Each structure stands twice: as structure tokens, then as C-alpha cells.
């Protein structure tokens, strides 16, 4: 009996979207492997399903990212102040093996650390991940040998997270499994994957979005709560979900998601909170007390000011800038001609948090990569943004090489680094602008071209609006009295727009 993997596509699922037929860049790139797929190709009859291909490509790119770290693995992390920056292969992982007490067998959050950082400054689930990797790290040999092993063990675990991410992205939009290739081939994804432990939270967030797309609101909440226990940013997804469920009147599903997230987060955090409150709260205190740091627009201000702003001032200004961004996204959700897709609003809110934050570590791009693919699966725009992120990736390491090389001044001076920050900000804002345009003009949205509504929206997909504002409300009143044919997003009768370029 044939398995679901080898059964022809049309038996169980609608015909998948072929990226080489709708995306000019994908069509041009396919020439490297023989050109776009033909009309008579037998799809769904081979072991090489889209998801399997995407996973193998992701593992291959991840491996190339590990090779890029080879100069640091051999010596850069241990010898010379600036070689890990000139080779752009820095990672927090080996340095924190000893710096956060794992080499000495200290228990995160419970045992106080020597030095300036008294406790581990990461959320609890990330701390558990770090401790798990330490258990598999040999405790014999030199400290350099142990740190190499610790990075290698973490790299293996993070590779599994990367595979989970591409599988979830490929399956979230059922008719667009090849969109996972955007994640798998993202250069910034491969370059930053092993700088820190962010892929754990990214994988849990991607799995949560997959669950929501399948209508499993409680599972979504549980996974989102776990993701928030690993990193703060996933909690932001509840904001877009709130306004979308408000517009569609899906309060029960939102309540389940919120309840599941709260219970999962408490299940992870409460034991540590009760028995080691000082250690547990270090992440939140550190986030508040941390001064202006690399990659933020506030750093440009601080470096060009004779009187640098205080940390409290920056915290306040960042919050004052983020609040109107959130209000604007909510207003967009209520006034758009068609309810925005969940992934679109999630991308916008996380991007707003990144742009207004007082620090932008290079691995933070990992937060946005799967969200950008789900929000705007268009190769041209995605690659423009990725090019900007690669510029920033190189810029920060060259700047650190400059500041650590003494009188040699190897690398990028302050002004050059500030321009790298500007490039990163402009690239992110460009992609945000395109997503906003898609929301205001749904016919320009690659996902909605064929009349689909919100494949990642779960219960929101094809749902009627019950609360709208502004132009959307006026349009609804007009269409209530209009007897002619209407385009209904998500209906089978919807006619796709013309084949013009998006």
C-alpha cells in the first residue's frame, strides 16, 4: 500500500504551488539544475518530496556554516584578541562554557557565578538547553578541548532545531512546501546559526505557527509558552493574534492559546522562580539594565553625542517608539481591506521590536527568517533583505576587529560600522514596507494570488469579519448591498489576478 509520501499530490492535497512558475528569481535560479519544472512532470511520485529536499538543503547549508567557523574552532576562540573577528567566526558558545560555570559543574540559576555576571543571564529553557549540552561534553583534557567539544555538541543540537524550522515552514502553507528553501538557503541563517542558542526559540515558534495553521490553538499556546521560556520575543505573537481574533470574533480560540502559553511558561519557570528567584530574575534584570549595545539605532546616537544618553532614557525612548508601532500594526489589522494574514502581522511586530530595541546581536536575524518567508515568500525581496543582513554580519565583526587590534586598526572604523547598522535597518524596513503593501493590496500578496485567504491562519482562514474599522467598515457596508459578483478570499471560486510581476 503506498504511503502518504508517495501518493500523488492530488489525492490528498491540492496542487502545490511551483515557485519556478510564479517567481522570476526562482525560475532563473532553477537553470542551474535544468530549468523550471515541466507541465508533464510527475509530482508526488518520488521519494524526493519537497520537505525532504528542503531538510537536506538546510543541513547542507548548516554544515557550510560550521565550516565557516573552522578558523575559530582551530585557534581563533583561544589565541589572539581579534582573529575571531577578522575571520567573522565568533560564537558565544565556547566562551560561555567556562564563563557561566558549566566547566565547573555549577547549576544554572542556583549557583552564583564568580565575576561580574553573578547568574546565568538567559531564560530558563535556554539554560536547560545549555546544561544538557554540557552533560554531553567530555570533562577531560584542556579547557580549550572541552570548549571545542561544547560548541560541537551544541552545533549538533542546533542543527536539529534548524531541521525542525524548515519542516515547519514547509508544512505551514500546505500548497507552498518549496517556500522552505528560502529558509534553508538564507545566507544569514547559516552564518549566525551557531553564534548563540536562539535557534531553540525559533524552532519552538515555528512549530507553534504550524500548530495554529492546523487549527490546534491549545498546542500553539503550549509551544509558544515554551518558546517564550527560551527567549522573550515569541510572546509578541500574542498581540497580532489578539487583534486578528478580535476582527474575526474567534475569542474562544484565542483564550485557549493564551491559556496554553501561560501554563507552559509557568511549568518551566515556576520551579526556578520559587527556589532560585535571584538566578531566575537575572535575565529580566540584565535586559533592563543592559546599556546601549551593538546594532541598534540608539548606538549611532550614543556614539555621535557628546553626552551619551543614560540606560533609563534609552529604555523609555525604545518603549515610546515601540508603542506607536504596535498601535499602527493594530490599526492596520482593523482597517485593512481584507484581514491580514497571521504571518504578516507577526513579522511586522517582531521586526518593530528588533528595530526599536537597544541591542541587535547578529543572530537576531534568525527570529525573522521563518517569519519573513511566511509573510512574503518572494525571492527578490527576501534576497535584498538577506544581502543587507550579510553586510551587517560582516560589519560588526570588522568593527570589533578594529577596536581590538590596537594601533594596527585592522577592520572597520566607527563610521563604517554605523553605515552597516543603517543598511541593516533599511533592509528590515524595506521588507516591512513590502509586507504592509501586501496587506493594503491583497492582490499583490504572493500567497493570496490564487484566492487563498490565510493558509497559516488556522481558524482565521476564510473566516468572516465581525469587527472592522475605517475604510474596511465602509467597504463592508457597501458590499452588503452589492448584488454583483465579489472576490471572496479563500473561496474556490476566487479568480487569480493577472500574471504580472509582484
N, C-alpha and C positions, 0 to 999 in steps of 0.2 A: 504493500500500500504506500503510495507516495506521501512524503512528509509535506508539511506546510511550506518548507523552504523550497521544495522543488515543484510544487503545484503551480501551474500557470497563473499569472497575476490576476487575470480577470475572474477567476473562480471565486476568490475570497475578497479581494480588494479592488478598488478602482484602478484604472491605468495610471502608473506612476508618471510624474512629470519628467520629461527628458531635458536636462539642463542644456544640452547642445542644440536643442531646437528653440529655446526661448532666450538664451543668454549668449550674446555675441562673443564675450571673452571666453566662456566655456567652449563654444564652438571652435574658436581659433586655437585654444589650448589643446583640444582633442586631436588636432592634426599630428601631434607628437605620437599618438597611439593609433593612427589610421583614420582619423576624421570622425565626424558625428555619426551616431548610430543610424542605421538604415531603416526604411519602412518595414522591411520584411524580417528584421531581426527577431529571433525567438527569445522573448523576455520571460524570466521566471522559470526557465527550464534547466538552469545550470547551478552547480554548487556555488558559483561566484555570485552570490546575492549582493545587492548594494551595501547592506550593513557589513557583511564580511569583508568586502573590498575596502570600505571606509576604515574599519578597525585595523586592517593590515597596513594601510597607508599611514594611519595615525601612529601605530607602533614604529613604523619605519622612520617617520619624521621625529618622533620622540627619541629614537636611537641616534639620529643625526644631532639632536640637541645635546645628548650625552657626549658625543664625540667632540662637540664644540667646547665642552668643559674640560677636555683632556689636558690642556696645558696647566690648568689649576689643580687637577687631580694629581698630576705628577709632582708639581712643586709650587705653583702659584699661591695656593692657600697657606703655605707653610714658610716660604722663603721669599723675602723681598716685600717691601711695603706696597708697591704699585703694580707688580707683574700681573696680579689677578684682575686689575682694572685695564691695563693695556691690552690684555688678551680677551677682555669682555667676558670673563668666565666666572665672575664672583658668585658665591652662594652663601646664604646664611647657615645652611645645614651643618657643614663640618665645624664652623666656628662655634656654634651653639651647643655642640656635643659636650665640650668641656665647660664652656661659658655658662651653661644653665644647669650644670650639675649632673648630667646623665653619665659622664665618665666616672663620677664618684659614687654613683648609685643613689643619689638624692631623689626623694619622691617629689614630683612637681606639686606645687601649691602648699604642701605640708612642711617641707623642709626649707628653711631660709637659706638663701644663696649668699656667698661672700661677694664683696664688691658693691658697685653702685646699684645694680639691679637686684633687689632683695628677694623677689619671687619671679617665677616664670610669667612673662607678660603676654601670654596667648590664652585664648578661650579654652575651656576645659576639654572639649572633644579634640581639638588640635593638640593639646598637651598629652592626651591619651595616645594619639597617633604617634607623637614624638617618643613617648615612653615605650610603646610597642616596638618601634624600630630599634630602640636602644637594647631591648631584650634579645634581639637577633644579631646584635653587633658583638663580635668577639672581644672579650675583655683583656686579651693578652697582647703583647707586643707594645711598640711605642705608641704614644698618643697620636702621632701623625697617622700611623697604620690604623688605629681604631677610628679616627675621624674619616679616613678614606672609606672604611667599611660602613660607617654610619651613613655617609652620603649615598653609597651604593645601595644599601638596604632601602633607604628612603626613596631612591630613584625607582627601584622596583615596585614599591607600593604606589608611588605617584603615577607610574606607567599604567597600573591597573585603574587608577582614577581617570586617567586620560581615555582609556578604552571605554569606561562607563559613560563618560561625557559624550563621545562621538556616537555611541549606540543610542543614547537617549535623544540626542539632537536628530539623528536619522529617523527615529521612530515617532517623534513628537508630531511632525507633519507627515501623515501616512502616505500621501501622494508625492512627497518630496524627499525620499530617502537619501538622494545624492547630495542634498544640502550639507550633510555631514562632512563631505570633502572640504568644505570651506573651513571647518574647524581643524580637520586633520592636516591640511596643507598651510594653515596660518603660520607664517614665519615667526611672529611674535609669540605664538603659543609654544613652539618648540624651543625658542631661545630662553624663555622665562620659566619653563615648567618646573625646573629643579632649583630655583633661587630660594624658594620658601615652601610652605606647606599649603598654599592657597588652593591647590587642585582638589583637596579633600572637600572643602566647602563648595567649590564649583561643581564637583560631581554630584553631591547631595542636592544642590539646587537644580541641576539639570534633570536628575531623577524625579524631583518634586514636580517640575513642569511637565514631565512626561505623564505622571500620575494625574495631574489636573486635566491634561488633554484627553485622558481616558475617562473622565468623569468621576474619578476616585478622590473626592475632596478631602476625606479623612487621611488617606495615605499621603496626599500632598502636604497636609498640615504637619504630619509626623516628620516627614523628610525635611520640610522647611525648618521645623524646630531643631532638628539635628544639625542642619546646615548653619543655623544661627548660633548653635552651640560650638561650632567650629570657626566661625567668622561672623562679624557683625552684619555685613551688608545684606545677607539674604532676608533679614526681617523687613527690608524695604519693599519686598514683593507684596506684602500685605496691603500697602497703600493703593497701588493700582488695582489689586483685586477688589478692594473695598468699593472704589468708585465704579468699576465695571459691574459688580454685582448689584450695586445701588441702581445703576441705569437699567439693568435687566430685571431687577426685582428678585435676585437669587440670594436672599438673605439666609436661608437655611444652609445652603452650601458654603457660604462664607463663614457662618458660625461654626460649622464642622471643621473647616480649615483652620480657623483661628484657635479653636479648642484643641485640635490635634497638635498644632505648633506649640501652644503653651504647655501642654502636658509633656511633650517630648523634650522641650527645652528644660523644664523643671526636673525631669527624670535624670538628665545628665548633670545639671548644675547644682541641684539642691543638696546632695550629699556633701559635695565640696564646700558649698556655701555655708552649711551648718557647722562642719568640723574644721574648716580651714578658711575662714572668711577673709582674712588678710591676703592670703595667697590667691583666693578666688577673685577678689576685687582688684587685684593688681592690673589686669588688662584694662578695666574701665578707668582706673585712676591714671594709668600711663597714657591712655588715649586722650584724656582731658588735659593732663599736664605736659604732654609732649609739645615741644616748641615747633615753630615753622620748620618744615623739613623739605627734603628733595622733591622736585617735580611739581610743586604747587605754584599757582599764580601768586600766592602770598609771598613765596620766596623771592620772586622778582621784585616785589615791593620792598621787602626787607633788605635785599642786597643793594638797592638803589636809594635807600633812605638814610639820612644822617642820624636819625633817631628811630631805631628799629621798633616796630610795634610789639607790645607785650603778648604773651601767650593768651591771656584772658581776652585781650582785644581781638586777636585773630579768631579765637573760638566764637566770640559774639558775632563778628562780621561774617564768618563762614555760615553760621546758623541763619543770620539775617539774609544772606544770599540764597541759601538753600530753600528757605520757606517760600519765597515767591516762585521759585522754580517748581516746587511741589504744587503750589496753588495753580500755577499756569498749566501743569500737566493735568490736574483735576478738572480745570475749566475746559481743557481740550477734550477730555473724556466725555464731558456732559454736552458739549456743543458741536462736536464733530458730526458731519452729515450721516455717518454710519458709525456705530460703536467701534472704537479702536480695538485692534487685536490685543490680547493679553501680553504677548511678547513685545509688542511695540511700546506699550506703556512701561513695562518692566525695564526695557533697555533705556528708556528716557530717564527714569527715576534713578537708576544706578549710575548712569552717565552724569547726571546732575550732581549726585553725591561725590563722584570722583573729581569733577571739575571744580567744585567749591571746597573740597577738603583741603586741609593744611599740609597734607603729605600725599605724594603719589609715588609709591615704590614701583619699580618697573614691572613686577609680577602682577600688579593690579589689573593689567590688561586682560589677564585670564578671566576676571569676573565678567568682562564684557563680550569676549569672543563668542561663546554659545548664544548669548542673548542677541548679539548683532546678527548672527546667522538666522535666527528665528524671526527677527524683526525685519530684516532687509536682506533676503538671500539673493543678492546681486553681486556678481564677481567684481565688476568695475568699482563700485563704491566700497566694497569690502577691502579690496586691494589698495585703494587710495588710503583708507584709514590705516591698514596694516603697514604701509610704507611710512606713514607718519610715526607709528609706534616703534618701528625699527630704528628710525632716526633718533627717537628719544632713548631707546635702549643703548645705542652706541654713544649718545651724547652724555648720559650720566656716568658711564664708566670712563670715558675720556676726560670728563671733568674731574672725577676722583683721581684719575692718574695724574692730572695736572696738579692737584692740591697735595698729593702725597709724594711727588717726585722732587721736592725741594727746589733748588736753584736750576735743576735741569729743565723744569717746566715742560714735561712731556704730556701732551694731551690737549684738552680743550679749555681755554680760559673762561672766566665767569660769563662774559658777554656771549660767547658761543653757546654755553650751556643754557643761558636764558632763552636764546633763539630755539634751542632744541625743545624747551618747555613749551614755547609758543607753537611750534609745529605740532606737538602732541595735543595741545588744547584745540588748535584749529582743526586737526583731523577728527577729533571726537565731536566737536561742534558741527562739522560738515555732515557726519553720519547722522547726528541728531536732526539736523535740518532736513535731510532726505526722508527720514522716518516721519517727521511732522508733516511733510508734504504728502506722503502716502496716506496719512490719517485724514488730511483735509481733502485729498483727491483719491478715494479708494481705487479708482480705475487705474492708477499708476502703481499700485501695490502689486509686486510680482506674485504674491500668494493669492490675491483676490482677482487676478486677471480672468480666471476661468469661472468666476461666480462663486467661489468658495467664500465662506464668511470668516471663521476663525478656527482653523484646524487645531490650534493649541489651546482653544478656549474652553474645552470640556462642555459644561452645561451652558456656557455662554454662546457656543457655536450655533448660529441661526436663531437665537432667542429674540423675542420681541422686546422693544424698549418700553419701559414703564415710567421712566423719569428722564427727561431731556430738558435742555435749556437753550435759549438764544435761537440762532438760525435753525438748529435741529428741531426745536419745538415748532417753529413756524412751518418748516418743511413737513413735519408730521401732520399738522392740521390741514395743510393743503392736500397731501396725498390721501387723507381720509375721505376727501370729497372728489377725488380724481377717479374717473371710471376707466381710463385707458390702461394699457399695459405698463407695468412697472418692473424695474430690475430688483429682484429680491436676492440680496447677497446670501449665498449658502443654499440656494434652491437649485434643483437640477435644470430648471428652465432658463437660468441666467445665461445670457449671451456674452461670451468673452469679448473684450474690446479688440480693436484692430491690432495687427501685429507690429505696430510702430515701436521704436526703441523706448525703453523706460528710462 
